[in-house]
């Protein structure tokens, strides 16, 4: 089965894989031929795939990094033949410096909703809060941000990680605060899903740091590290003194997490002081098939 890759950055591209005779893959940029040529050259800083209209094909949301770079945009997959932009006022916003997000069903109604993480700056047109977009069906969205608690005023969004941390069947959310940014925006948060498109801050109750800059970061990932059937997560960021840290949090099966101490990530992935060397992402997977 071939796979596609969506790249974010100064130039956006969609790469389609073709399988070679020896089992390897090569990639070609098919953005223009698949209807996504308008993304080329746009300064994108976040994106997510998900089937928002229930047709079995993954759709794409692209996040623009500020008002000067245009709007966030939702692209509907035309049954694998290409993409058409879905122009909806709730989605096509430009004031947030979007840096991440997620497409997932947050109220278990069978339709995937969207969280948009906005990297705030105290600059006109670039200070938008995080957003929650509710899928009313078939990929039609309304802004459900108000009252959801996703739009935290004391944070600057970097990434969003979904996980059912307490095993209640509802997808909860880790809202990761950017490691850099306005000094007054500096708290990452674990938000428990209440099931009605609202969320409750459970960071402290879950045993996670609540002090300023103690859980901020540039990336991370969710996965079952120890094979117990519960989601753990890794946070790539810094501590309260701006010292870089890569920290792994293990799920205790009771709504709390404990930081793992038997993984020396900082020694494995040294941070050299030059910010260009800092890790900004992570992935969790079974590399050796054990």
VOPANU-67515 format. One line per 3 residues: for each residue x, y, z of N, C-alpha, C, CB. Coordinates in steps of 0.001 Angstrom, whole numbers, plus 500000, padded with zeros to 6 digits. Glycine has a CB too. Example, Ala and Ser with C-alpha at 12.3 -4.5 7.8 and 13.67 -1.06 7.14 Angstrom:
// residues 2
513190,494310,507800,512300,495500,507800,513200,496700,507800,511308,495527,509046 ~ 512850,497750,507080,513670,498940,507140,512900,500030,507870,514084,499402,505725
// end
This chain:
// residues 290
500841,498815,500000,500000,500000,500000,500880,501239,500000,499047,500003,501215 ~ 500610,502158,499101,501388,503385,499059,500889,504370,500094,501335,504008,497672 ~ 501745,505270,500508,501425,506271,501513,501760,507653,500966,502191,505998,502832
501106,508664,501535,501390,510045,501174,501893,510796,502389,500143,510731,500591 ~ 502638,511867,502143,503199,512704,503195,502800,514144,502931,504745,512559,503270 ~ 502365,514846,503964,502104,516285,503885,503205,516995,504640,500695,516655,504464
503949,517850,503969,505049,518580,504572,504600,519994,504891,506278,518592,503642 ~ 504950,520480,506090,504632,521855,506454,505925,522639,506562,503831,521918,507783 ~ 505831,523919,506257,507006,524769,506282,506800,525937,505353,508261,523987,505897
507882,526544,504926,507769,527696,504041,507131,527308,502723,509135,528317,503796 ~ 507448,526123,502225,506825,525614,501008,506102,524321,501355,507882,525384,499874 ~ 504810,524283,501082,504030,523091,501381,504059,522134,500207,502590,523459,501730
504049,520851,500499,504053,519858,499436,503305,518624,499887,505485,519499,499026 ~ 502664,517955,498956,502087,516641,499202,502848,515656,498336,500543,516609,498895 ~ 503455,514669,498990,504285,513707,498293,503567,512374,498215,505643,513552,498987
503461,511847,497018,502824,510554,496810,503892,509496,496609,501861,510595,495603 ~ 503709,508339,497242,504694,507264,497158,504355,506321,496014,504767,506489,498483 ~ 505385,505893,495305,505234,504848,494310,506190,503726,494674,505504,505382,492866
505727,502493,494586,506532,501356,495027,507435,500874,493898,505629,500210,495516 ~ 508681,500688,494224,509648,500213,493245,509720,498690,493272,511035,500824,493511 ~ 510391,498127,492260,510448,496668,492130,511163,496021,493302,511139,496282,490837
512100,496734,493918,512862,496141,495020,512253,496432,496380,514281,496641,494991 ~ 511002,496921,496406,510280,497070,497653,510445,498408,498332,510696,496025,498572 ~ 511280,499293,497762,511439,500611,498325,510430,501569,497696,512871,501115,498120
510374,502794,498213,509445,503780,497701,510188,505019,497253,508403,504134,498750 ~ 509685,505649,496223,510158,506955,495813,508991,507926,495916,510747,506921,494368 ~ 509300,509212,496042,508260,510209,496253,508348,511302,495193,508372,510815,497660
507189,511757,494762,507098,512875,493837,506085,513870,494392,506696,512398,492404 ~ 506287,515152,494136,505390,516204,494609,504184,516268,493671,506124,517589,494679 ~ 503002,515947,494211,501778,515938,493409,500799,517006,493863,501115,514574,493475
501264,517976,494657,500352,518983,495206,499558,519696,494123,501126,519999,496016 ~ 500231,520190,493093,499547,520955,492051,498561,520095,491277,500558,521563,491096 ~ 498970,518896,490929,498094,518037,490123,496913,517505,490911,498880,516880,489560
496971,517576,492250,495885,517094,493098,495070,518241,493695,496442,516225,494211 ~ 495233,519440,493161,494394,520555,493600,494925,521336,494766,493073,520060,493946 ~ 496174,521053,495188,496745,521731,496343,497867,522695,495964,497262,520712,497327
497899,523090,494714,498939,524001,494274,498909,525332,494986,498825,524223,492816 ~ 497736,525745,495479,497615,527015,496187,498366,527055,497491,496192,527314,496443 ~ 498779,525887,498006,499549,525838,499243,501030,526095,499022,499365,524505,499909
501490,525954,497795,502906,526105,497508,503355,527528,497818,503202,525751,496043 ~ 504390,527643,498652,504904,528937,499033,504230,529544,500237,504788,529855,497909 ~ 503102,528968,500698,502436,529493,501884,503209,529067,503127,500966,529004,501957
503349,529964,504082,504090,529686,505317,503173,528919,506260,504608,531009,505988 ~ 503292,527601,506248,502462,526739,507069,503265,526251,508270,501926,525548,506246 ~ 502573,526086,509408,503269,525671,510628,502523,524547,511329,503439,526858,511577
501486,524011,510708,500738,522913,511308,499812,522293,510294,499948,523389,512519 ~ 499437,521063,510550,498510,520376,509667,498038,519084,510306,499159,520096,508310 ~ 496936,518560,509798,496414,517297,510321,495565,516625,509253,495587,517527,511615
495600,515308,509258,494774,514500,508372,493609,513901,509156,495613,513387,507704 ~ 492457,513736,508496,491329,513045,509103,490136,513041,508163,490954,513695,510433 ~ 489353,511990,508221,488167,511868,507362,487009,512630,508008,487784,510360,507134
486760,513858,507560,485751,514695,508207,484345,514485,507649,486132,516142,508068 ~ 484225,513903,506456,482888,513740,505869,482442,512287,505754,482856,514369,504508 ~ 483208,511374,506332,482777,509988,506421,482786,509213,505130,481443,509943,506969
483584,509635,504140,483599,508914,502870,484737,507912,502777,483695,509888,501729 ~ 485516,507780,503874,486602,506809,503892,487923,507325,503377,486219,505639,503108 ~ 487984,508585,502987,489220,509167,502491,489685,510287,503416,489033,509693,501060
490994,510347,503723,491485,511368,504654,491481,512759,504033,492891,511021,505117 ~ 490925,513700,504758,490931,515098,504375,492072,515800,505111,489561,515770,504688 ~ 492326,517057,504785,493513,517755,505279,493155,519159,505737,494598,517812,504194
493640,519540,506925,493578,520934,507337,495001,521466,507369,492875,521094,508730 ~ 495198,522638,506751,496520,523270,506710,496467,524542,507534,496965,523576,505241 ~ 497460,524716,508407,497472,525827,509338,498456,526904,508928,497796,525340,510718
497949,528122,508684,498795,529243,508295,499377,529919,509528,498002,530254,507454 ~ 500609,530389,509393,501317,530946,510535,501160,532467,510585,502800,530565,510479 ~ 499931,532937,510758,499703,534371,510932,498936,534987,509788,501005,535082,511091
498435,536197,510006,497536,536845,509058,498208,537107,507714,497025,538147,509636 ~ 499507,537382,507719,500194,537687,506467,500305,536473,505563,501571,538236,506751 ~ 500157,535275,506121,500328,534049,505341,499001,533479,504852,501051,533008,506166
497908,534192,505052,496620,533712,504573,495865,532933,505626,496810,532858,503357 ~ 494850,532202,505198,493925,531529,506092,494328,530095,506383,492548,531555,505512 ~ 493843,529590,507532,493756,528141,507708,492755,527622,506686,493331,527753,509179
493006,526427,506183,492149,525929,505098,491877,524441,505274,492801,526190,503722 ~ 490669,524030,504925,490267,522629,504962,490129,522128,503531,488935,522443,505751 ~ 490792,521002,503263,490823,520428,501924,490115,519072,501943,492288,520284,501414
489076,518937,501143,488282,517707,501080,488833,516788,499996,486791,518027,500810 ~ 489048,515550,500372,489582,514526,499478,488482,514038,498547,490178,513345,500282 ~ 488711,514142,497247,487735,513713,496238,487948,512248,495873,487836,514594,494976
487708,511378,496846,487801,509925,496640,489152,509502,496076,486695,509460,495707 ~ 490205,510181,496523,491547,509800,496129,492029,510404,494833,491623,508354,496027 ~ 491209,511205,494169,491611,511790,492881,492210,513173,493025,490428,511858,491952
491979,513829,494132,492463,515181,494332,491733,515830,495488,492297,516008,493062 ~ 491911,517132,495666,491334,517849,496789,490603,519101,496320,492418,518215,497796 ~ 489543,519432,497051,488795,520663,496830,488715,521410,498150,487371,520373,496258
488990,522708,498139,488940,523483,499369,487503,523656,499839,489600,524846,499168 ~ 487290,523398,501135,485987,523624,501756,486016,525000,502410,485644,522502,502804 ~ 485303,525944,501834,485342,527325,502309,484252,527502,503369,485148,528339,501125
484681,527532,504633,483762,527719,505749,484342,528787,506663,483521,526380,506523 ~ 483493,529701,507087,483957,530822,507899,484588,530357,509203,482807,531764,508194 ~ 484091,529253,509765,484604,528773,511049,486016,528233,510937,483697,527702,511606
486436,527865,509731,487740,527259,509516,488741,528254,508959,487618,526080,508586 ~ 488313,529054,508020,489233,529900,507275,489559,531171,508035,488652,530242,505920 ~ 490268,531032,509145,490676,532163,509963,492167,532403,509775,490339,531920,511454
492616,533623,510086,493994,533980,509772,494705,534693,510913,494024,534843,508551 ~ 494135,534689,512099,494708,535516,513163,495428,534726,514238,493635,536325,513797 ~ 495738,533460,513975,496189,532650,515087,497608,532159,515086,495358,531534,515179
498359,532298,513974,499674,531674,513885,499574,530192,514249,500683,532393,514809 ~ 498774,529474,513516,498515,528071,513821,499801,527252,513773,497487,527494,512845 ~ 500034,526462,514853,501238,525648,514952,500946,524165,515101,502066,526110,516106
499698,523782,515206,499363,522373,515362,497873,522192,515469,500051,521785,516582 ~ 497465,520972,515667,496042,520693,515790,495761,519212,515703,495265,521428,514724 ~ 494493,518876,515726,494084,517475,515672,492705,517368,515053,494095,516841,517077
492485,516286,514333,491164,515938,513801,490737,514647,514478,491181,515786,512226 ~ 489676,514704,515291,489238,513539,516061,487787,513734,516482,490147,513317,517307 ~ 487119,512644,516810,485726,512684,517255,485699,512886,518765,484967,511380,516854
485409,514102,519186,485489,514426,520600,484191,514202,521372,485905,515837,520751 ~ 483076,513990,520683,481819,513743,521398,481180,512410,521015,480840,514869,521127 ~ 481952,511541,520332,481507,510180,519985,480197,510158,519206,481350,509356,521243
480014,511143,518306,478821,511142,517461,479096,510575,516081,478273,512542,517333 ~ 480329,510100,515862,480678,509506,514589,481290,510460,513589,479491,508904,514000 ~ 481376,511744,513939,481956,512746,513043,483185,513369,513698,480912,513841,512686
484241,513534,512914,485502,514038,513442,485486,515568,513536,486671,513571,512562 ~ 485845,516050,514713,485912,517479,514989,487370,517942,514842,485360,517800,516422 ~ 487604,519232,515037,488938,519797,514835,489318,520682,516018,488997,520604,513517
490550,520512,516501,491152,521472,517427,492295,522162,516697,491657,520772,518745 ~ 492333,523479,516786,493384,524282,516173,494199,524937,517280,492788,525354,515207 ~ 495508,524709,517255,496408,525280,518256,497067,526528,517680,497481,524244,518701
496902,527655,518378,497397,528933,517884,498533,529463,518749,496266,529949,517830 ~ 499633,529774,518084,500842,530278,518721,500721,531792,518826,502126,529865,517925 ~ 500451,532277,520023,500074,533674,520183,501273,534618,520213,499275,533839,521441
501044,535805,519712,501987,536909,519804,501186,538173,520091,502837,537052,518491 ~ 501769,539062,520871,501074,540316,521183,501232,541289,520016,501625,540946,522500 ~ 500725,540884,518884,500785,541669,517660,499405,541659,517031,501860,541113,516674
498992,542794,516541,497664,542887,515931,497494,541824,514849,497438,544290,515338 ~ 496391,541078,514935,496100,540054,513942,496801,538742,514169,496448,540548,512615 ~ 497590,538617,515243,498335,537376,515471,498197,536907,516905,499809,537565,515128
497062,537129,517510,496905,536795,518926,495658,535952,519160,496841,538067,519770 ~ 495335,535071,518222,494141,534256,518369,494319,533133,519365,493742,533692,517049 ~ 493252,532795,520094,493262,531674,521029,493069,530362,520278,492168,531847,522099
493331,529251,520985,493046,527942,520413,491560,527842,520074,493462,526815,521388 ~ 491245,526993,519092,489861,526861,518628,489393,525410,518674,489724,527406,517206 ~ 488100,525232,518903,487437,523943,518792,486333,524072,517751,486867,523471,520170
486393,523243,516711,485412,523268,515636,484596,521980,515672,486103,523446,514257 ~ 483286,522122,515798,482364,520994,515934,481832,520589,514572,481199,521346,516879 ~ 481978,519307,514252,481491,518757,512992,480008,518415,513134,482313,517500,512577
479147,519188,512482,477702,518947,512558,477261,517798,511670,476945,520199,512175 ~ 478155,517273,510865,477864,516160,509978,478375,516431,508581,476375,515883,509944 ~ 479004,515411,507972,479488,515480,506596,480513,516584,506378,478333,515683,505663
481245,516945,507433,482314,517917,507273,481879,519357,507298,483008,517666,506026 ~ 480717,519628,507851,480247,521005,508022,480508,521403,509470,478716,521150,507656 ~ 481291,522475,509667,481771,522830,510992,481166,524139,511490,483279,522931,510983
480973,524184,512809,480630,525424,513485,481651,525634,514596,479163,525389,514048 ~ 481880,526891,514914,482852,527226,515948,482251,526946,517320,483293,528706,515836 ~ 482805,525951,518030,482323,525578,519359,483327,525977,520435,482048,524070,519427
484170,526961,520129,485232,527344,521051,484696,527920,522351,486145,528342,520395 ~ 483722,528802,522248,483197,529481,523434,482656,528468,524434,482094,530482,523042 ~ 483139,528547,525669,482682,527656,526720,483329,526294,526735,481246,527487,526611
484204,525989,525766,484807,524660,525679,486025,524506,526582,485199,524369,524252 ~ 486645,525609,526980,487896,525654,527744,489115,525279,526909,487803,524731,528935 ~ 488931,525069,525610,490076,524862,524730,490812,526183,524510,489624,524260,523379
490072,527268,524556,490640,528602,524303,491234,529194,525580,489562,529550,523736 ~ 492253,528529,526106,492904,528965,527329,493620,530303,527101,493898,527894,527820 ~ 493390,531255,527996,493941,532594,527801,495375,532728,528275,493093,533598,528511
495859,531789,529089,497219,531903,529627,498164,530915,528959,497214,531675,531140 ~ 497920,530621,527677,498822,529734,526967,498946,530163,525516,498339,528287,527058 ~ 500052,529740,524914,500313,529946,523495,500494,528571,522874,501575,530860,523255
499548,528144,522070,499496,526762,521609,500608,526393,520650,498192,526503,520960 ~ 501153,525209,520859,502159,524654,519946,501630,523386,519283,503476,524356,520700 ~ 501287,522386,520092,500805,521118,519561,499608,520635,520378,501931,520058,519567
498896,519687,519812,497728,519096,520465,497840,517590,520335,496386,519619,519842 ~ 497761,516873,521468,497875,515419,521475,496600,514816,522063,499126,514964,522282 ~ 495979,513906,521354,494739,513282,521825,495034,511925,522433,493725,513140,520676
494316,511599,523516,494482,510325,524204,493326,510163,525191,495869,510247,524935 ~ 492895,508931,525386,491907,508649,526441,492694,508252,527686,490881,507502,526009 ~ 493141,509244,528438,494076,508972,529529,493412,508296,530717,494725,510253,529981
492087,508489,530885,491401,507927,532051,490510,506742,531718,490579,508986,532713 ~ 490530,506280,530475,489816,505067,530086,488311,505157,530114,490224,503976,530951 ~ 487739,506374,529932,486288,506516,529972,485646,506490,528586,485926,507798,530669
486449,506238,527547,485913,506156,526198,485822,507477,525468,484585,505553,526243 ~ 486275,508551,526082,486262,509870,525462,487703,510333,525251,485471,510891,526334 ~ 487957,510941,524111,489296,511415,523809,489593,512715,524553,489462,511614,522301
490608,512665,525383,491074,513843,526097,492186,514506,525279,491575,513470,527530 ~ 492678,515648,525760,493603,516436,524956,494727,516989,525835,492858,517585,524242 ~ 495955,516848,525364,497073,517589,525929,497288,518817,525062,498370,516711,526011
497117,519997,525635,497375,521256,524941,498793,521684,525298,496319,522366,525329 ~ 499691,521583,524354,501093,521900,524621,501368,523380,524369,502018,521031,523751 ~ 501862,524042,525406,502257,525436,525272,503617,525513,524585,502298,526134,526655
503777,526488,523704,505035,526649,523002,506153,526975,523977,504920,527736,521940 ~ 507315,526370,523729,508477,526614,524575,508924,528067,524499,509623,525696,524177 ~ 508691,528691,523336,509054,530086,523139,507797,530919,522991,509964,530253,521909
507934,532207,523093,506779,533072,522904,506636,534091,524011,505529,532252,522813 ~ 505464,534690,524088,505184,535730,525067,505323,535157,526474,503772,536321,524853 ~ 506021,535849,527342,506364,535310,528655,505150,535019,529520,507264,536265,529374
504029,535688,529266,502844,535459,530083,502043,534250,529613,501967,536689,530072 ~ 502390,533662,528475,501701,532482,527957,502645,531289,528107,501264,532682,526455 ~ 502470,530480,529151,503501,529488,529427,503006,528253,530170,504586,530118,530211
501785,527827,529975,501267,526661,530689,500669,525650,529712,500212,527088,531724 ~ 501273,524456,529658,500643,523333,528972,499597,522720,529892,501699,522270,528543 ~ 498594,522046,529289,497502,521545,530115,496959,520218,529581,496382,522580,530186
496577,519357,530520,495844,518143,530207,494368,518433,530425,496327,516935,531080 ~ 493573,518310,529361,492157,518654,529417,491317,517386,529296,491790,519663,528298 ~ 490535,517084,530337,489644,515924,530317,488387,516242,529534,489285,515484,531744
488002,515318,528681,486819,515467,527845,485571,515168,528665,486896,514541,526612 ~ 484649,516124,528708,483394,515942,529441,482300,515303,528594,482910,517271,529964 ~ 482574,515104,527318,481629,514425,526444,480632,515320,525748,480901,513430,527212
480654,516602,526043,479673,517530,525457,480362,518709,524800,478695,518031,526526 ~ 481552,518442,524239,482371,519467,523584,482877,520504,524580,481572,520156,522480 ~ 482990,520113,525841,483665,520937,526835,484733,520105,527512,482664,521503,527874
485729,520782,528083,486879,520107,528663,487215,520741,530012,488095,520172,527706 ~ 487776,519927,530920,488153,520385,532252,489652,520201,532441,487364,519624,533347 ~ 490293,521235,532966,491731,521187,533216,492025,520226,534370,492282,522602,533532
492752,519147,534065,493095,518141,535067,494600,518004,535239,492495,516800,534688 ~ 495351,519010,534841,496807,518910,534833,497353,518537,536209,497423,520225,534368 ~ 497016,519327,537221,497522,519059,538561,496988,517774,539144,497184,520191,539468
495694,517518,538948,495087,516297,539483,495695,515047,538873,493590,516306,539242 ~ 496228,515180,537664,496833,514035,536985,498303,513870,537334,496681,514181,535488 ~ 498825,514706,538234,500207,514584,538647,501204,515219,537698,500538,513169,538812
500719,516066,536778,501602,516739,535840,501975,518121,536374,500937,516852,534453 ~ 503120,518659,535948,503563,519954,536459,502589,521075,536105,504944,520283,535916 ~ 502351,521944,537059,501476,523095,536839,502224,524417,536932,500343,523084,537841
503472,524389,537380,504257,525615,537451,504565,526113,536044,505562,525385,538245 ~ 504744,527432,535933,505052,528016,534642,506280,527368,534025,505259,529511,534776 ~ 506174,527049,532719,507264,526529,531895,507738,525140,532307,508420,527475,531943
506967,524407,533077,507400,523079,533491,506877,521952,532609,506974,522837,534892 ~ 506049,522262,531641,505585,521230,530722,505484,521785,529302,504224,520674,531179 ~ 506118,522912,529064,506048,523509,527735,506945,522743,526779,506450,524997,527777
506789,522984,525491,507604,522209,524577,507490,522618,523131,507258,520798,524697 ~ 508137,521827,522299,508155,522008,520860,507618,520794,520124,509550,522309,520397 ~ 507306,519727,520862,506808,518528,520216,506546,517441,521237,507788,518040,519165
506099,516319,520749,505820,515193,521630,505071,514107,520884,505018,515647,522849 ~ 504648,513088,521613,503912,511981,521010,503210,511189,522101,504855,511067,520190 ~ 502153,510491,521708,501372,509628,522602,501514,508186,522131,499864,510059,522636
501671,507267,523069,501730,505853,522732,501847,505010,523988,502900,505573,521795 ~ 501566,503726,523852,501666,502809,524987,503097,502303,525077,500662,501621,524849 ~ 503901,502925,525918,505325,502626,526005,505594,501272,526656,506033,503715,526779
504850,500935,527703,505169,499734,528487,504202,498577,528245,505175,500075,529956 ~ 503351,498678,527242,502518,497558,526842,501429,497181,527819,503358,496398,526614 ~ 500976,498139,528641,499927,497836,529615,498538,498222,529137,500217,498536,530907
498442,498689,527906,497140,499044,527335,496686,500460,527629,496114,498105,527831 ~ 497537,501273,528267,497184,502651,528615,498125,503614,527913,497234,502867,530145 ~ 497610,504768,527462,498448,505699,526712,499398,506492,527609,497577,506652,525928
500673,506485,527253,501689,507310,527877,502017,508444,526908,502967,506473,528241 ~ 502861,509388,527318,503254,510429,526369,504642,510952,526680,502249,511577,526384 ~ 505283,511448,525633,506599,512056,525742,506476,513526,525379,507635,511336,524830
507094,514379,526190,507072,515821,525962,508494,516308,525698,506447,516569,527177 ~ 508671,517006,524590,509968,517567,524238,509908,519056,524507,510344,517271,522747 ~ 510648,519528,525526,510556,520926,525863,511609,521351,526863,509202,521229,526393
511186,522139,527863,512133,522668,528834,511508,522677,530217,512588,524079,528441 ~ 512339,522953,531222,511826,523113,532567,511617,524600,532860,512785,522477,533598 ~ 511344,524928,534110,511006,526301,534466,512176,527258,534314,510502,526350,535876
513387,526729,534190,514564,527572,534021,515065,527584,532578,515670,527105,534943 ~ 514205,527173,531653,514536,527131,530229,515592,526073,529915,515022,528495,529768 ~ 515821,525145,530833,516726,524048,530537,515991,523001,529704,517286,523424,531841
516521,522636,528551,515833,521668,527697,515671,520316,528394,516597,521488,526384 ~ 514510,519718,528208,514252,518404,528777,513383,517587,527827,513578,518531,530156 ~ 513680,516302,527738,512810,515333,527080,512305,514401,528165,513559,514543,525931
511000,514455,528423,510456,513720,529568,509335,512775,529136,509938,514698,530631 ~ 509391,511578,529682,508400,510541,529398,507488,510378,530598,509081,509198,529045 ~ 506169,510401,530341,505173,510299,531409,504392,509009,531239,504217,511523,531405
504395,508175,532296,503766,506855,532276,502391,506929,532944,504664,505805,532988 ~ 501409,506344,532302,500037,506329,532789,499892,505326,533940,499062,505983,531642 ~ 499314,505784,535052,499156,504936,536236,497811,504211,536308,499330,505767,537469
497018,504279,535268,495718,503583,535163,494647,504178,536073,495890,502112,535495 ~ 494913,505271,536721,493947,505836,537669,493741,507343,537463,494411,505572,539101 ~ 494034,507787,536249,493878,509206,535955,495083,510047,536305,492704,509732,536673
496214,509407,536621,497429,510145,536942,498602,509604,536123,497737,510058,538454 ~ 499665,510401,536086,500895,510036,535388,502078,510154,536347,501111,510934,534136 ~ 503117,509368,536076,504385,509451,536793,505497,509621,535778,504623,508192,537678
506415,510546,536044,507528,510723,535138,508478,509537,535229,508263,512027,535441 ~ 508805,508942,534093,509748,507823,534065,511148,508321,534356,509709,507102,532704 ~ 511866,507574,535160,513226,507959,535532,514271,507021,534953,513360,508000,537035
513839,505986,534263,514794,505004,533749,515095,505227,532268,514260,503591,533962 ~ 514809,506415,531778,515121,506770,530400,515916,508068,530419,513822,506912,529535 ~ 517151,508012,529964,517999,509202,529982,517973,509857,528605,519456,508844,530395
516846,510493,528281,516688,511057,526951,517651,512211,526696,515267,511524,526757 ~ 517921,513010,527724,518800,514146,527502,520203,513704,527117,518852,515015,528739 ~ 520634,512542,527619,521948,512024,527235,521907,511424,525833,522427,510971,528246
520765,510821,525498,520633,510206,524177,520503,511251,523083,519434,509275,524144 ~ 519747,512303,523363,519524,513372,522402,520053,514682,522994,518010,513491,522037 ~ 521368,514945,522888,521926,516144,523520,521397,517422,522884,523444,516121,523436
521235,518418,523732,520816,519745,523280,522063,520623,523318,519643,520343,524182 ~ 522429,521151,522192,523739,521772,522079,523755,523267,522373,524269,521543,520720 ~ 522651,523854,522743,522632,525274,523024,522230,526106,521825,523965,525711,523508
522648,525707,520643,522189,526357,519433,520757,525902,519166,523124,526032,518226 ~ 519837,526851,519130,518423,526478,519027,518110,525734,517734,517553,527715,519123 ~ 518963,525837,516737,518713,525110,515494,518886,523608,515686,519645,525607,514393
519519,523192,516777,519744,521773,517036,518637,521152,517890,521082,521582,517719 ~ 517682,521931,518309,516701,521415,519256,515656,520532,518574,516015,522566,519973 ~ 515349,519380,519156,514272,518541,518624,512930,519255,518696,514199,517217,519388
512133,519067,517674,510800,519697,517609,509683,518693,517383,510769,520731,516506 ~ 509990,517405,517345,508945,516418,517115,509353,515055,517643,508618,516328,515633 ~ 508401,514150,517691,508661,512799,518176,507633,511855,517581,508629,512742,519726
507973,510588,517545,507048,509541,517123,507307,508310,517975,507206,509216,515601 ~ 506265,507554,518253,506361,506342,519056,505906,505161,518196,505502,506457,520364 ~ 506740,504132,518096,506368,502965,517321,507223,501773,517674,506474,503257,515849
506807,500586,517231,507541,499352,517489,508527,499146,516341,506569,498122,517636 ~ 509768,499544,516547,510749,499532,515484,511323,498137,515206,511858,500475,515823 ~ 511381,497274,516229,512017,495973,516057,511015,494823,516071,513046,495759,517138
509726,495139,516091,508712,494101,515964,508586,493174,517159,508995,493297,514773 ~ 508985,493642,518353,508914,492774,519521,507636,492983,520307,510104,493007,520415
// end
